[in-house]
Amino acid sequence: QVEEDAVSLWNWTVTKHMGSVVNDEQRAQLRFVACRLVCLCQGNDPSEGSIRRQILMSMKTGKSWIDIGKADLADGFLEIAMSSIEKLYAKLLKGSNGEADIREHKADVEKNLFKVLSYQAESVLAQGDFQKAAMCVQRCKDMLVKLPKETCYLSILCYNFGVETYERKRYEQSSFWLSQSYDIGKMDTKYAVGKEMQAKVLRLLATVYFEWDCSLYLDKALKAINLAIQENLHPAGFFLKVKILLKSGASDEDITSAVAEFLHHEMSLDFCLNTAKLLLEHGRESVAFDFLKSVPERFESSPDLGKITLFHIEFLLQNKRDLLAKQKVEETIIGHYTGKQLLPEDLNRLHIILWDKAAKHYEAKCYSEALHWYNYSASFYTLGQIDQNLAKLQRNMASCYLHLKQVDKAKEAVKEAERCDPNSIFTKFSVYKIAVMENDTEKAEEAIIEMGKLAEKPSQHEGKLSVDKNTGTNLLSLAAQIALENEQQMVAVKALEYLSEHLQDYHQLFAALKCLLRLVLSRVKAENEEKRDEDVNSMLTYLTLAHKKLAESFTEEEFARDMGILEAHWFRKMAWNLAIQFRDCPEKMRDFFLLSFKLSQFCPADKAVLMAQKTCLLVVVAVDLELGRQATPFEQTELLTQALQHLQACKEIWKVLKLTGEFAKDPTDTLLLLYEFEARSKLNDPTLHNFMESVWEQPQTEVKTLEIIASLAMESPAQYPVLCKKALKSALNLHRKQTVVDAVKFSKCLHSLINLSLPTGLTDLDACVLHEVWDYFEDALSVVSSTDAYPEMEILWLMTRAWNTGIFHYTIGKYKEAEQWCGLGMRFLNHLGSLKKSYE
């Protein structure tokens, strides 16, 4: 039955993996369990089918561990597979009839043996045992004579080993594996990997020698790359050969000869340009430019000749030859208007080069130089031309003018941008920046509103400028930042508030709310109390809006649920942090924690979130109870009822949370008990006594908890002397059970219990009550007699209460009782210290 179940588990794992129900690691674990069970069920004489199954399962399990990077776990299973193969072979030999059968059986098991050896090679290499891996591969290599179809597999396996060791910079090992791969690939032409793969292996082998020590292994690197070129003409082979020669410090003549080989083969213009770039990077300018001179001859009919011009300009810029680059750009501008126009894609590329150079100057705060390069780009546009890129160019130029404090020129550039692209959010942003610089609050707010509208419905042509979904949000956040930098915080806050109310795009909306929270929080500490309260209320409003919008977003398919969860996490954490920050204001702290809890309900209920929810609700209940103690009766009822609702939610969360692990030292159970008791007792809940029944039955209730229950039972408006007395009795029993009684705590508990049972000013003493109280005094005497730690004032109090009870009996003529109680009091007299003489 176990074996059947194990096989079923194995088959289930296979089917579920196909449907992506289980991941690779889970699949390995399931295979591990199924395989182990099958092995345990193996008898002394398993059938051929059982052995074959065990071989398959052991191999597959071992391979699964290897594939997820836990090769050490694979070894045992591969050993089992190897042992099972031997068993299978022995069993097959035993039942064979003649030499033909033996050959067939041997061929049968060799296929599995080959696989196991290859997996063992993978495993031990992953664990760093190169020698053992090489031995395994050599055995596989020896078997290829009988298994020629595996040639390709083994060759690629060695190539993969070569790649892995190369990536770890183990060049000697990598060269070994790649050489093995190449040699194996030549063993059987019918089942070989093919010339392209062989060339790929050789190129990597050449790279290994090149990176290992080019000066030492130059000949080997060149030999490998020349072989690769013979196997398969590939640009990468030629390119690598040039790299090797350059690295080795070969002469210009040798490199020129190597580059000349390109001209005999069909190579793309891009490849030629990359080769020229490589030569230039290694300081072989004469070779590079000679080569470039020959390139146009080969591509003179190609419309891509402009790429050579671009390459020349880029090279000059990269080598900081800006004056020569400017000359070349100016020549290109002249050529553009004299019949030597660049192709549109080349012209676009040139614009990118010019803008990139301008942007670098802009970042370096060299705004005049940035304008120079932007003007080059502007020179390619005709007067009155309408183009979105021209609008972007004008906006960039406006930014430079603004930094140079040339506001009038900036306005002209923005006006030109509005002409080309009036409905662009970027253009409105430029208008906004100028308004802020000129302290024109009204115009700035108008621009923000227009940006908000454009952010809600991005215009179609924005997509052509590669504007992503977050651009609107980023610009609005940047707008707020610019306003703040110019000491116009209200512009920023009002703009973001407008956006948070009107944006329909949830990404932008949540980003706006985040900005608002950060902005308002940053100024709270520096404000007076009145303004601070106003801003705290604003933050509560923002978080409440975030909760509302999250609830909406989770019902709409177009907003990714994962994104919604991320946003919920951000806002719940912000609410949590704000609650901590405003812990000196209990009501605000409660409101933030409550919002944090509500926001967390949009997050997956993992352990961390459940813990946070539990903490939020516990704090909320604690604050409700604290506020209830100081509130009017009506408000108190409302707060306590609210606390009970939150308690119920907290209890449900706690139930789930306790299933996730051990919480031995967690005080939550105690807090829930105390909070619920306080709320129910002060609400005069008729179910309170039933609720407490389960508490009395719990043996693990602590003394401190019972004492707090006793205190709460008599805290106005609660009035439950019976419950108070029961709690104190339970506490006293626990005190008695201690190995060493804590006399101070015991005395306080006993004091409360006697006070409750024998109130001061009592005129009618019940005999049962007196008997019970007498026992308490006797308990006290027992503890007092056994320790010197009992507080003297408590002993004095006990003596006085007993004496006065006796005097009371004396006044009503109960002399026997009076004698007993007065005598009881005198028994305490002997235990007084410094006060004894005063009372003798």
N, C-alpha and C positions, 0 to 999 in steps of 0.2 A: 504493500500500500504506500509506504514512504517513497519507494522508487518511482511508482506511478505518479505520485504527487510532485516529486522532483522533476520528472520529465514534463509534466503539465506546466510547472512553473517555468521551465526552460522555454517551452513552446510559447507560453503567454508572453514571456519577455521578448521573444523574437517578433511576435505580431505587434506588440505595443510599441516597440522601438520603430517599427515601420511607420506607425502613426504619430510618432514624436510624443508619445505619452510619457515615456521615461527618457531621461538624458543618458549620456554615455557612462557617467559614473554610476548611476542607478542600475544601468544594464549590467555593468561589471559586477556590482554587488549581488544582483539577482542571479547572475550566472554562477558566481562564487558559491552561493547557497545551494543552488540546484546541483552543481557539480560535486560539492562536498557530500551532499546527501546520497547521490548516486554511488560515490566512492565508498561511503560507509555501508551501503547495502550490498556491496560486491561480495559474493560468496567465494569459497575455496576453488570452485571450478566453474567460472562464469562462461556463459555461452559466447560464441563468436560475435553475435549481434550485440551483446552487452559490452564486450571489449571494444568493439568498433565505436559504440556510442560513447564509451568513456574516453576513448582517444579523441573523438570529435569535441566532446564537451570540455575536456582538459585543455586542448589546443585553443579553442575559442575563448575560454575563460582567461588563459594566459595572455592571449592577444588583446583581450579587452583591457586588462590591467596595463599592458604596455601602451596601448593607445591613449589612455588617460594620464600617462606619466607616472605610474606606480609600478615600475618594472620589477622592484624587489618582491612584490606580491605574485608576480607571474612565474617566478622560477620553480616554485613547488609544483604548480600545475603542469608546467612543461616537462618536469621530471616524471610526473605521473603518466603523461602522454607517452614519454619515451619508454617507460617501463611497460605500459600497456601494449605498445607496438611490439616489444620483445615477446610478450605473452601471446599476442595474436600470431606472430610469426611461428612460435613454437607450436601453437595449436593447429595452424594450417599445415605445418610440416608433418605433424602427427597423423593428419587425415589425408595426406597427399598420396597420389598413385603415380609414381614415376617421375622422371626428370622434368618433363614438360610442366607438370603440376607445380613442382618446386620453383621453376623459373617464373611461372605465373604468380605464385604467392610472393616471391621475392620482389617482383615488380610492383605488386599490390602494396606491400608495406613500405617500399622505398619512397613512394609518393608522400605518404604521411611523415616518414622519417625526414624527408627533405624539408617539409613545411616546419616541423618541430625545430629542426636545426636552424632554419632561417629565423624563426621566432626567438630562439635562444640567443642568436647573434644580436638581434634587436635589443633584447632584454639586457644582456651583459654589457653591451656598448653604452646603453642608457645609464648603466650603473658605473661606467668608467673603466670596465675591464676590456681594454683593446685586444690583448693577446688572446683571450678566450673567444672573443667575437671573431677574430681572424681565423682561429682554428675551426670554428663552426662553419664559417663561409668556405674555408678550404675543403671541408668535408662535402659541403653542398656542391662546390665546383667539381670535385672528383666524381660526383654522382650525375653530372650533366651528360656524360657519355650515354647513360641509360635513360636519362630524362631530358632529352634535347629541348622539349617544349618549354622547360623552365628557364632556358637561357635568358630570355628577355626579362623575366621576373628577377632573377638573381643579379643581372646587370644593373637594373634600375634600383634594386635594394642597395647595392654597393654605392651607386651614385648618390642615393639619399643619405647613406652613411657619410659619404664625402661632403655633402652639403652641410650636414649637422656638425661635423667636426670642423669644417671651414668656418662656420658661424661662431664656433667657440674658439677660433684662432688656434686650433690644434693642427697646424699645417702639415706636420710630418705624417700624422694619421690620415689626414684628408688626402694627401697625395697618394698614400697607399691604397685607400678605398677607390679613388678615382682611376688609378692605374688598373686595379682589379676589374672595375666596371668596364673599362675599355678593352682589356684582355678577354674578359668573358664575352663581350659583345662581338668579338671576332671568332669565337669558337664554332659557331654554327650559323652560316649565312641564311639558312632557311628560317630559323626562329630568332634571328638577331633583332636588335632594337632599331636598326636602320641607321643610315648615314647621318641624318639630321641629329639624332640622339647622340651618336658617337662624337659628332663635332661639338655638341653641347658639353659632353663630358670632358673632352680635350680642352675646350675653352676654359672651363672651370679649373682644370688641372694647371693650365698655364697661369691662370689668375692666382692659384695657390702658390706656385713657385714665385710669381711676381711679388706677392705680398709677404711671403716668407722671408726671402732674402734675394732680391733681384740680382745683386752683384754676384752672389755665390751660385745661384741656380739659373743664371741668364740663359745658358745653353739649353737647359731642360725646358725652360719656359718657351723659348723660341721654337724648339723642336715640337713641343706640344701644340703651339698655335699654328705652326706650319702644317702639321698633320691635320689639324681641325679645318684649315682652309682647303686642304686637299679633299677631305671627306665631304665638306659642304661649304659652298661659297656663301658666307653670311657677313653682313656689314660689321657685326660685333667682333668677328674674327680679325678682320683687317684693323679695326679700331684698337683692339687689344694689342695687336702686334706693334702698332705705333706707340702705344702707351709703354710697352715693355722697352722698346728702343729708347724712348725719351727718358725713362727712369734709369736706364743703364748708362746714360750719358753718351749715347751713340753719336757719331759725327753727323753733320748736316747732310753729307752725301748719302750715308746709309738710310737716313730718315726720308730723304727725297726719293730714294730708290723704292722704299717701302710704300710711300704715298703714291708713287707713279703706278703701282699695281692697281690702284683704284680705277685708273683711267681705262683699263682693259676690261672692266666689268661694269655692269649696270648698277650704279649707285645713285641714290636720290640726292637731290640738292640739299636737303636737310642734313643728310649724312655728311656730305662734303663740308657744309658749314660747321658742323660739330667737330669735324676733324681739324678744320682751320682754327676753331676756338681752342681745341686741345693744344695745338702747336703754339698758339699765342700765349696761352697760360704758362707754357714751359719756356717762354722766352725765345722761341724759334721764329721770330717775326719774318725773317727773310724767306724761310721755307714756306711759312704760312701764306705770305702775300704772293709768292711765286705760284703756289698751288691755287690760290684764289684767282690769279690771272688766267689760269687754264680752265677754271670752272665755267666762266661765261661762254667760252667757245663751245663747250659741251651742251650748254643750256640756252644758247642764244635764241632759239625759237620758243623758249619757255616764257610764259607770262610771269614767272616767278623771279625774274632777275632783280626785282626791287628788294628781295630778301638780302642780297649781297650788300646793297646800300645800307639797309637797316643793321646788318651784322657789323659793318664798318663803324657806324655811329655808336652802336652798343659797345663795341670793343674800346673805342676811344673814351667813352664815358666811364666804363669799368676801370680803365687805367688812369682815370683822373686827368685825361687830356682834354679838358673842357674847351679850350680855345679852338683846337683842331676839330672837335665835335661840333662846335658852333659854326665853323666854316663849312663843314660838310652839310649841316642842316640848312644853312643859308643857300648853298648850292642846290640842294634838293628843292627848296622853296622856289628858287628861280626856274629850275627845270620843270617844276609843276605847272608854271604859267607859260612855259615855252615849248610845250609839246612832249615833255618827258614825264608825263603823269604816272604816279604810282597806282598800282591796282588798289581797289577799295580796301581789301583786307590788309595790304601792306601799309596803306595810309592810316588805317585804324591802329595798326601796330606801332607806327611812328608816333601817333597821338599818345598812345599808352607810354612809350618811352619818354616822350617829352613831359607828360603829366607826372610820371614816376620821378623824373629828375626834379621837377618843380616841387613835388610833394616832399622830397628829401630836404630841399632847401627850406620848405615851409616848416617841417619838423625841427630843423636846426634854427628856426626863427630868422632866417635870411629872406625876408619877405620880398625885398626888391629883386633879388636874384630869382626867386620863385616866379615873380611876375614876368621876368625876362623870358623864361622857358614857356610859360603859359602863352605869352604873346607870339612865340614861334608857332604854337599850335593854332592860335587864332588866325595866323596869316594864311592858313589853308582854307579858311571859310570866306565866301564871297559876301559882299555887302547886302544886307537884307535877307540873307539865307536863314531859314527856320529849321533848326535842328536841335533835338533834345540834348545831344552831347555838347552843342554850343552853349545851351542854357547852363549845363553843369559847369562848363569851362568858365562862364561869366560868374557863376556863384563862387567858384574857387578864387577867381580874381578879386571878387568883392571881399572875400575873407582876408586876402592879403592887404587890400586897401584899408580895411577896418583896423588891422593890426598896425598899419602905418599911420593911423589916425587921419586918413584921407577919405573922410566920410562922403564928400560930394562925388568922388570917383566911384566909391562903393555903391552909391545910389544909382549912378549911371549904369554900372555893371548889372545891378539887380533889375533895373528897368529893362535892360536888354534881355535878361533871363526871363522876365515876365512876358516879354514879347514872344520869345521862342517857346516857352513852356509855362503858361499862366496857371495851369491846374496842377502844378507839381508841389508836393509837400516840402520839397527841398527849397523851392523858390520862396514859399511862404516863410520858411525857417530863416532865410536870408533877410526877408523883410522884418521879421521879428527881431533878429540880432541888431539891425540898425535902429529899430524902435527902442530897444533896451538901452543901446549906447546913447541915444538922444533923450533918455528918460521919458519917452512918450508912452506912459502906462496904458492909455486908452488904445493906441495903435498896437501895442504889444499884445494886449488881451484879444483884440480883433484878430490878429495874426494867429494867436493860439487857437481861437475858436475855429478859424478856417482850417488850420492844421488838423484839428480834431475831426472835423467833417471829412477831410480827405483821408484821414487814418481809418475812419469807419468804412469808407468805400474807396479803396485805392483805385486810381484811374488805370485804364487798361495799358496805357503806354508806360507806366512805371515799371512794368515787368521787363521791358526792353533794357532798362538800366540795372537789371539784376537786383531789384529791391526785394529783400526778404520780408517775411511776415512781421518781424520785430522792428523793422525800420521806423515805423510810425511811433512805436513806444520809445525807441531809443532817442529819436529826435525830440519827442516831448520831454523825456527825462533830461536830455541835454539842454533843452530850453529852460527848464526849471533851474538847472545848474548855472546857466549863464545869468539868469535873473538873480540868483543868490550871490554869484561873484560880483555882480553890480549892485549888491545890497538892495535888491528888489524882491525880497522873499515873498511878499504877499502876491506878487504877480505869478510867481512859481506855484504857490499853494493854490491860488484861485484857479489857475489854469488846469492843474492836475485834478482839482475837485470837479471842475466842469467835465473833464474827460472821464472821470470815474462814474459820472452820472449818465453820460451820453454815449460812450463807446459801446458798440455791439460786439466787437471782437474781444473775446475773453483774454487772449494773450496780452493785448494792449491794455485792457481794463485792469487785469491783475498787476501788470507792471506799473500802471499809474498809481494804484493803491499802495504798492510797495514804496514807490517814491514818496508819496504823501506821508506814509508812516515814518520813513527815515527823516524826511525834512522836519516834520513836526517834533519828532523825538529829539532831534539835534538841538532844538532851541528851548526845550522844556526846562532844563536845569537852570538856565540863566533868567528865568521869568519870575515875576512875583506870583503870590499864591492864587490870586484871582485869574490871571492870565493862564497860569499853569493848569488850573482846573478846567478852563475852557479848552485848552489843547488836549488834555487827557480825555475829555468828553469827545473831542474830534476824533482821536485815535480809536475810541470805542465805536464811534460811528463808522469809521473806515473798516474796522474789523467786522462789524455787523453787516456792512454792505458786502464785504468779501464772502461772508458766510452765505448770504442770500444769493449772490451770483454763482458761487460754487454749486449750490443746490440746483440752480437753473442749468448750469453747464453740464451737470451729470445726467440731465435728461435729453441733451442734444447730441446727436451722433457725430456732428462735424467736429466737436471739441474732443480731442483725444483724452480718454479716461486716465491714461498714465500721466498726462500733463496735468490734469485736474488734481490727481493725487499729489504730485510734486508741489503744486500751488497750495494745496491744503496743508501739507507739511510745513511749508514756509510760514503761512499765516498762523498756524497753531503754535509754532515755536516762537513767533513774534509775540503772540498774546501771552504765552507762558513767561517770556522774558520781561514783558511789561508788568505782568503780575508780580514778579519778583522785585522789579525796580520800584514799584509803588506799594511795597508791603507795609509802609508806615501809614497807609490809608486803606483800612480793611475793606471798605465798600468797593473801592476801585479795584483792589486786588481780587476780590470775589468776582467782580464783573469780567475782568480779564481772564481769570481761570475758567469761568463758565464758558466764555467764548472759545478759549483754547479747547475745552472739552467738546463743544459743539463742532468746531472745525475739524477735530480729530476723528469725528464720525465719518468723514469722507476718506479717511486713510485705511489701508488694510489693517485688520486687527491683529498685528503681531504683538509679541511680548512687550516691546518698548512702548508701543502706542497704548496698550492696555494699562501698563504701569502709569503712564502719563495721565490717562483718563481717570484712573483710580485716585491719583494724587490730586488732580483738579477737583474732583467731586468731594473728596475729603476736606480740602481747604474751603470749598464753597459752603459745605455743611457747617464746618467749624465757625466760619464767619457769620453765617445765618444765626447760629445758636448764640454767638457772642453778642450780635446786634439785638437778638431777641431778649437778652437779659436786661437790656437798657431801654427797651421800647415800650410803647403804650400797649395795653391789653389787646387792642385790635391788631396793631402792627405785629405784636408778638405772635399772635395766632397765625397770621399770614406767613411770617418768617419760619415758624416751626413746621407748618404744613408744607411749605416749600422745601425745607430741609429734609422732611420725610420722603418727599418725592425723589430728591437727589440721592438720598440714602439707598432707596430701593434700586435705582440705576447702578449705584456703586456696588451694591451687593451682587448684582447680576454679573458685573464685570469681574469682580473678585472671584466669583465661582469659576468663571472661565480661566482666569489667570492662574488660579491654584492648580489647574490641570497641566500647566506648562512646566512646573518644577517645584522645588522645595522652598518654603518660605517660613522656616522655623522661627527666625528672629524678627519676622515682620509683625509690627504691632497693629496691622489693619483690622484683624478680627476684634481686638480689644476696643479700638477706636469706633468701629461700627456699632459695637454693643453699647458703649457709653453714649455715643451721639443719639442712637435710637432711643435709649432709655430716657435721656434728658428730654428729647422732643415729645415722646409719648406721655411721659409723666407730667410735663408742663401743659400738655393739651388735654390732660385728664382722660386719656384714652382708656375706654373700658376693657380693651384687650391687653392692657399692660401686664396684669397678673399672669395671664396665659403665656405672654411673651417671655416673662421672667422664669417660668417653670423650666424651660430648656437651659437657662443659665445656671440654676441651682444644681442641675444634673451634671454639669460639666466639671470634672475633677481638676482640669488644668487652669481654672480661673485663678488669677493672681490675687494676692492680698490687697495690693494697691488698687486694683480694679474694683474689688468689693467695697473698699473704703470710699472710693469715688462714687459708686452707686448709692451707698448709704448717704453721702453728703447731698447728692442730687435729689434723692427721694424727699428731702425736707427743704429743698431750695425753692422759695416762692416763685411761681404760684403752685408748685408741686407740694403735696402733703400726703405722704405715704409712710407713716411711722412703722407699719407692719413690714413693708419691704425694706425700710431702713434697718430695722432691728434684725431682719433675716440676713441681710448682707453683712451686718456687723458680727453676727453670730458665726457666719461662715468664715469671716476674716479671722475671728478669734480662734476658731478651730484650726485654721491653717497656721496661726502663730504658735499654737500649742504643739503642732506636729514638727516644728523645726527642731533640729538637733540641739542647737543653741538658741534659746528664745531671745529675740531682740527686745530687751526690756522697755526701751523708749517707745518703739512702735506698738508694742503690746499694751503699754500704759495708756497711749492715746486712744487706741481702739476700745479698750475697756472703759475708759472715761466716757466716751461717746455712748456706749451701750448702757452704762449705769444711768447716765443723764436722761437717756431716752426712756428707760424702764422705770426710773424713780425721779420724776420731774420735781424740781424745787417748788415748794409751796403746796405739795400734795396734802389733802385733808382726809382722804379716804384711801387707806392702803389695803389692796387686795392681798390675801394670804398667799395666793399662788405667785403673784408678782414678787412679793417679799422673799418667798422661798427661792425664786429664780435669781433675784438680785443677790441674795445671800451667797449663792453659788459663785457669782461673779467676784464677790469680795474674797471668798475662799481661794479662787483661782489667783487673784492678785497676791494674796498672802503667800501662796505657794511659790510664785515667781519672785516676790520680794525676798523671801527667805533663802532663795537659791542663788541670788546675784546681788552684787553691790551697785549694779548699773541702773536700777530702777530709780527714776527721777524723784528727788526728795519732795518736791512740791506736789507730785502726784500721790505720794504716800500720805502727805499731810491732808490732801484733798479727800482721799479715801477714808482716813481716820475721822475727819470732820463730818463727812456724809454719814458714816456709820453711827457716830456719836449723836448727831442731830436726829437721826431716825430713832435712836433709842430714847432721846429726850421727848420726841413727839409721842412715842408710846407711853412714856411716863405721864405726860400731861393728860392723856385720856384714860389713865388708870390701868394700862396693860403693863404691869410691873415685870412680869416674867419676860415678855418680849423686850421691855426696856433694858432689863439686865443683860439679855443676850446681845442686843445691838451695841449697847455701851461697852460691853466686854469685848465685842468684835473691834470696836474702835480702838480700845486700849491695846489690843494685840498689835495694831499698827504702830503704836507709840514706841515700842521697843526698837523699831527699825528706822526711827528718825535720827538724824545726825545732830547738827548744830541746833536744831529747833526743839530737840527733845526736852530740855530743861524748861523751856517756856511753857510747855503743855503738861508737864508732869503733875 
